[in-house]
Amino acid sequence: MSEYWIISVPGEKTAQQAWDRLNKATSGQGGNNVLSHNYKFHIPELKVGTLDSLIGLSNDLGKIDTFAETVCKKVANYMGDVLEDQRDRLSSLLKAGDMTLTNYLHHFQWNLAKYPVKQSLGNLCDIISKSLTQVDGDLRTKSQSYNNIKTNLQNMERKATGSLLMRNLGQVVKREDFVLDSEYLQTLLVAVPLHLADEWEKKYETLTEFVVPKSARLIYQDEEYGLWGVTIFKKVLEEFKYNCNRNKYFVRDFEYKEQDVHSDKDQINKLMSEKKRILGPLLRWLKVSFSEVFIAWVHIKALLVFVESVLRYGLPVNFQAAVLQPQKKQQKRLRDTLNTLYCNLDSTGLTVTEEDSMPGLSLGMQEYFPYVFFRMVLEFEHQ
């Protein structure tokens, strides 16, 4: 899990001065301890609009931010599910374009082609929201299709490899194991617990009349049961089954049909081929879609920072946005340092610490601090 803090502070005389001051206090410059690694978060000049529109957008963006994170996690988690025993490849597939997620955040550049800055903030918000909704819907459709094939295959394989009480016996028997096309005789398949095998061999001929002597033959066995074939006269079928049940021998309902045996094998092969055919394109779509959603999510963060910064610091637009990656076990010291550094910005008296943080004190933000603050946690990166 990687945690990032995306913040913005007033630009002072210039944005660069604000950047230098932040770095000096937190990144080890001037002899101070390294509390975080800092990277400029480049946000272009966007259309500000009216105060009312900014307040409304702040609420909308907060919801889209949550939705974007949810879709990111959905795509990443499903990619992990699809990879199955190759799940260790997941982190190498979760990228933003050709960049790792970390590098993309460190070197974020607004996508001017996809999100033109001449568009209003509301239009940019709609563009991103629609793209997220499209991926979420497509994921639902594609995952349902693949899951149906996967489930059907698992069910077929379970029937082919499970306990002799449940599995498809067509995979273990042969034509010569049966008396076929007889008017009077019928071969039954009986699952006998291994610890009762000797008793079965001594007793089966006496379970009812009209059992063909010495007809019992062990066809197959697993860790718990042996599958025996035994030939009886059809007229004593129900009585024989009843007495088997009393002795904890389990008669399987099975009628040998050559076409059914081949049909089951063909169905498994067909499902395996279909799963392989879909897997490649599905993984490629998941990789591309994750990249698209993650990039959209970071752009939503940028819009949140921009809108909140204008609401906080006013016009003309002059602020420095930054991505901070807190050092291990340094979050509290970093928070205290930032609160001290920018305490002059707090005119509300609402500044809180990590210990007594109060959710919802600022539009769209989890905590209130004298500077604009948003948290971004990449917890799907190493799942």
N, C-alpha and C positions, 0 to 999 in steps of 0.2 A: 504494500500500500504506500502510495506517495501522496503527501499533502502539500498543497500550495495555497498561499494567501495572495489574492489579487487585490491590491489597494490603490488608492489614489490620494494625493495630497496637493494643496494649492501650489501653483507654480512660482510663488514668490516673485522676484523680478523676472526670472526666466524659469522655464521648466527644468533646465539643466542644473540650476542652482538647487532646486528642490531634490533632484536626483543625487547630487553630490552630498547634500546634507544627510539624506537617507542612508547612502552607502557608508558614509563616515561613521554613523552611529551603529550600523548593524552588520556590516560585511568585513570587519577587521581592519578597515583603514584607520590610520591615526593611532594605531596601537590598541584599539578596542578588540574585544573578543569577537570571534566569528559566530554570529547568531543565525545568520541566514545567507544564502546565495541569492543575489538579486539580479533581475533581468528587466530591462525596459519593456513595457507592454504598450506597443504602438497602436494608438487609436487615431484614425484620421479625423479631419474636420467634418463633422456630420451636421445635418440640418437640425437646429435646436427646436423649432416650433414654439408653441405657447406653453405657459406654465401649466395650464390645465391638462394639455396633452402629455406633458412630461410626467405628471403625477399619475395619470391613467396608465401610461406606458410602464411605469415602474411596477405597478401591480401586475399588469399583463406579462411583463418580462419575467417576473418572479415565478409565475406559473409555467411559462415556457421553459425556464431554466430547470425546474424540477422535472418536467416532461422529457427534456433533452437528456438529462442524466438517466432517467428511467429507461429510455429507448437505448441509450448506450449500453447499459447493463444487460438489457434483454438480448441485444445482438451479440455482445461478448459472451454471455452465459450460454446462449444457444450454439455459438461457434464452438465453445468448449464441449458441449454435449455431442455435437456432430463429429468432432475429432475423436471421441471415444478414448481408445487406449493411446492416442497420440496427443493427448491434451497438453503435454509439455511444449507443444509447438505454439500454443495459444499466444503467448506474449510476443512471439516473433511476427504474428499475423495482425496484431492490434497496432495499426499505424495510422498516422494522419498524412495521407498522401504517401510520399517516400520517406517521411521522417518518423522517428520514434515519437511517442506522445510527449515525452519529456522535452525533447529538442523542439517540438512544435510550440510548446508553451514558452520555452526559453527564447525563441526567435519568432514569435507571432507577428505575422503581417496580415493586415486586412485584405480579404479577397475582393478587389475592386471590380473584377469582371462579374462575379456571382452576386455580389451585394453592392451595387453602385451607390456611391455616397451622395449622388444627386437625388436619390430617392428619399422620401421622408422617413423618419424613424419608424412610423407606423407601418409603412410599406415594407421596410426591411424586416420588421418583426413578423409581418404576414408571410413574407417569402420563406423565412426560416421555419416558421410554424408549419406551413404547408409541406415543406420537404420532410420534416420530422414525422408528420402524420402519414405521409406517403410510405416512408420506410417502415413505420410501425404496422401499417395495414399489410404491406407486402410481406413482412416477416410473419405475420399471422397466417397468411395464405400459404406461403412456401413451407413453413414449419409444419403446418397441418398435413400437407401433401407428403412430405418426407416422413413425418412421424407415423402416418398410416401405413406406409410401406414397411418401415422399421418394425412397427408393432406386429403386423401380419407375419413378417419373417420370423420374429422372435417367437410368436405363437406356434408357427409351423416347426421351428427348430426345437421348441420345448416339447412338442408332441413327438418329435423324432428322437429326442435324447433323454426325456424325463424318466420317471419311475415307470415300471412295467404296469402299474395300475392305471396310468394315465396316457402313456405315450402311444403314438400311432404304430400299431404292430405291423403295418404293411412294410416298414423299413427293416424288420428282423425276420420275417417268415418268407418261405418259398413255396412254390406250387406243390412240390413233392411232400410238403408237411401235411397235406390235407387229403382226405377222401372226398373227391368231387363228383358231382353228377350221379350220386347214388340215391335211389328212391327210399332206402331205409336207414342208411348210415350217415353219421355226421361227425366231423372232427371239431372238438372244442379246444379253445386255448384257455389254460388255467394258470393264473399267477399264484405260485406257492411260496410262502416265506421260506428262506433258505434253511432256517432251523427246523422246519417241518417237512423237509424234503424226504427224509427216510420214512417218516410216518406216512406220507402221501404215497410213496411207492408200494408200501405194504397194504394200504387201505383203499386206494382208488377203485379197485375192481369190486369192492363190497359196498360202495356208496349207494348203489342201486342195482337192480337186475339189468341185464342186457348191456353191460359194458364189455367191449371187445377185449378179451384177455391179452395181456402183454402189449397193449397198444400205446401205453404212455411213453412219451419220448421227450427228453429235455431239448428244447429248441434254442433257448437263449437264457442268460441270467445276468443280472446286474448286482449291485452291492446288497440288495435287500431281498430280491425275489428271483425265482426261477420260472421261466415260461415253459409249461408243459403242454404238449398236444396229446389228446386222448380221444379215442373214437368210441362212440356209443350209438345205440339205436335211437332214432329221432323221437320215438314215442315216449322215451323216459327223460327227455331233455329237462323239463321243469323240475322233476324230482331230483335229478342229478345236480342241477344248479342249487336247489334248496339245501341238499345235504352237503355240498361243497361249502356253501355259506356258513352252515353250522360248524364246520370244521376249520373255518378261517382260510379256506382256499377260495380264490376270487376268479370266477369265470368271466372272461372278457367277451363282450358282445362284438364279434368280429366275423365278417363273411368275406372270404377271399375272392377278390375280383382283380384280375390281371390289370385291367385298365385303371382301376383306382390306385393300385400300387405305383404304377408309372406316373399317374397324374399328380400324386403328392410330390414325388421326386422332381417332376417337371416344374411344379408350382414353386418349390423352394429355389430351384435354379433360376426361374424367371424373376422371382422377387430379389434374389441376390444380384442379378444382372441389372435390374431396374434401380436398386439402391446405389450400385456403383455408378450407373449412368447419371443419376441425379446429383451424386455427392460432389463431383468436381465443380460443376456450375454453381451449386449451392454455396460451397465454400468461397468461391470467387465473389459471389454476390454479397455474402456476409462480410468479407474483407473490405470490399468497396463501400458497402453501406455503413459499416462501422466508421470508416474514415470520414465519410460524408457527415454522419451524425456527430462525431466528435468535433470536427471542424465547426459545424453549426453551433454546437454547445459553447465552444470558446468564443465564437462571435456573439452569442447571447450574453456571455459574461462581459464582453467588451461593451455591448450596448448598455448593460446594467451599470457598469462603471461610469460610462459617459453620462447617462441620465442622472444617476445619483450625484455625480460630481457637479453637474450644472445646478441641480437642486440645492446642493450643499454650499457650493462656493460662488454661485452666481455667474453673471456675464461681465465682461467678455470671457469666453472659454479659455481658461489658463490653469491647467493642472498637469501633474506628472503621474502616470499610471505605472505600476510595477508589479511583477510577479516575484514573490518571495518564497523561497523554499527553505523552511525552518530547518536548522540543524537538529540532529537527534537529541532529545531531552532538553532542547533550548526554547521550546514554545513559550513557556511562562516568562522567561527573561526577555525574549523578543517582544512579547506583548507589553510587558512593563516598560521596556525601552521606547517602544512606539507611543504608548500612552503619555509618557513623560515628554517625548520629543514634540508631540503635537497637542499637548494639553491646552494650549492657547486657542485651539480651534473649537473647544467644547464650551458652548454657551448654554447648554441644556442641563448640565449636572447629571446626565444619564450614563456617562461612561462607566462600563462595567469591566470586571476582570474575568478570567477564565473560570474562577471558582463560583462567582455569583452572577454569571451571564443570564440575561433575561431575554428570551426569544421574542422577536417581533417588535423591537423598539424602533427599528428604522424600516422604511419602505423596502420590502423585498430582501432584507438582510436578517441573518440569524441573531446577530448581536449588534449593539450600538457602540461605536467608538468615535473619537473625535475626527477620524479620517474615514474615508469610504473603504469598506472592507467586505470582501466575499471570499468564501472558502471553496476550494476545489480539491476533491479527494479522488484519486485514481485507484480505487480499490479493486477494479476488475483486471488490472494489468497482469497480476501474477496468480490468478485463480486457476 
